[in-house]
Amino acid sequence: MSSHVIHFTAPINSASCGKLIDYCSQAVQQGAEELVIKIATMGGECSYGFSLYNFIASLPIPVHTHNLGTVESMGNIIFLAGSRRSACEHSKFLFHPFHWHLNGSVDHARMLEYAMSLDYDLHLYARIVAERTANATEPLDVLEYLKASPRILDAQEALMTGLVHEVVSLDVNPGAVTWCVHT
């Protein structure tokens, strides 16, 4: 099987989003039969995270996402795009309340827009997690984690809550085509 591996060890932003889309597209164009995305990220911008989720989920080949050590915040959404998901034994997943950085002055209309957007992103995030972990033995209370009480899950808790399908150390495949997204 022709396997391609992308190591994603970056914040989620415009540059890393563009690189990941480019490398995934190249893998498909080069005839990859499977794509493995090994992820270590502290998260980043919602708009790019949701865009990457939709892009990865739409790829015409199986995508295996793997937690290399830490998947945090918006990184969880990218991670959940994998049709097969795994994590190293000593890894973690972090869910925490959303926050934005605002620059300059803001009028009422702009503040309403920001609040609407923040609420929409919050519910979209929770919906994606619920869809991708639907058969879990221990459901996640994602809205609680995103609004008030952050939660860290280890690999075994991720297994129980449906974030991952298995806890495994992925060996390096010397025959795989590899790329790295790192900023």
N, C-alpha and C positions, 0 to 999 in steps of 0.2 A: 504494500500500500504506500502510495506517495504521500508522505506526511510533511507538512510545513509547520514550523514553530515560530511564534512571535513572543518575545519577552517584552512585556509591557511594564516598565518600572518608571512611571512618570506621573505627574499630576494630570488631571483631566482638564485640558484646555484646548484652544484652537490648534496649536502646533501639534500636540500629541494626537488629537483627534484626526487631523489630516494625515499624519504619518501612519496611524493604525489603519485607516481606510485604504491608504495607498498600498501598504504591505498585504492586507487581506485581498485586495483586488489583484495584486500581482500573483499571489498564491493561486487564486482561482484561474487566472489567465495562463499560469504555468502548469495547469493540470493537477493541482493538489487534489487528493481524494479525501483528505482530512486536514483540518487546521487546528492546531493546539495554541491557545493563547495563555501563557503563564503570566499571572498578574501579581504585582506588588505595587499598590498605590494607596495614597492617603486621601484620594478623592479629588474633587475639583468642582468645576462648573456644571450646573444642572443641564443646561441646554446641550452641551457637548456629550454629557453622559447619556441622556435620552437619545440623542442622535446616534451614538455608537451602539446602544442597545438595539435600536431599530435596524441599523445597518448590519450588525453581526447576525441578528436573528433572521435576516433575509438572505444570507449567503446560501448558495445552492449546494454547499457541501456540509458535512457534519462539522460542528465546532465544539471542541473540548476546551473549557476554561478551567484553569487550575490556580489555586491560591498558593503563591510561593512563600508567603509568610504573613502578609497583612493586606487585607482588602477592607478599605474604610469608606464610609460615606457614599458618595456617588459611584465609587468603585464597585459597590454591591450590585448596582444596576447593570453595569457592563458585564460583571461576572455572571449574572443570571441569564445573559443572552446565550450562554452555551447550552447546547442540547445535552451535553454530558458535562458534569461539573465535579471537580475533586479538589482536595486540599491536602497539604502536607500535615503530618501529625502535629507539628508545633506551629500552627498558624492561627490567625484570629480574624474575625469579622467585626467591624464596629458600625453600629447604627447610632446616630446622634441628631439632635435638633438642627434644622436648617438655619443658616445665617447668610446674610448678604453684606457686602461692603458698599456703602453709598458714598458717592463723592459729590460735593457741592450742595447747592440748595435744592429743595424739593417742594413743589406746590401740591395742593390737595389732590388734583387729578393724577399726578405722577405717583403720589403715595398710594392712592387707591389702585392704580395699575400694578404697583409693586406688590401690594397685599394680595390682589387677585392672582397674580402670577405665582407668588410664593405658595398660596393655598392650592392652586392647580398642580404645581410641581409636587407638593406634599402628597396629594391624593393619587397622582399618577405613579409616584414612587411606590406607595402602599399597594396600589392595584397590581403593578408588575410583580412585586414580591409575592402577593397573594396568589397570582396566577401561576408563577413558577414554582411555588412550594405547596400547591393545593393538596397533595396527598401526604403531607407531613404528619408524623405522630404527635408532634408538639407545635401547634401553630404559633407564629410570631405575632406580637402585638405591635406592629410597625408604627402605627399612628402614635402610640404612646412613646416609642423611642424617638420619633421625629419631632414630637412636641415638647416633651418634658424629661423623660428618663432615659438617658443613653444606655445602650446595652452592648457588651462585648461577648461574642460567642467563640468558644474554642472549636477545634475541628470536630470533636464528638458531638457538641451541641449543634453545630452546623449540619451534621448528619441527621440528627433527630428532628430538626426543624425543616428539613428538606432543601436547605441551601446547597448542599453537596450530595452527590450520589455515592461517593466513596472517599475514604481517607487513605491516601496512598502517596508514596514518594515517586514522582515521575522520573525515570531514568533519562539520561541524555541519549537521544537517538543520533548516533554519528552519521547516519545517512540522510537525516532530515535537512531541508533547507531552512535556515534560521535568519531571523531579523531581530533587531532590538529597538524599541521605542523608549528613549531615555532622555530626559531633559533636566 
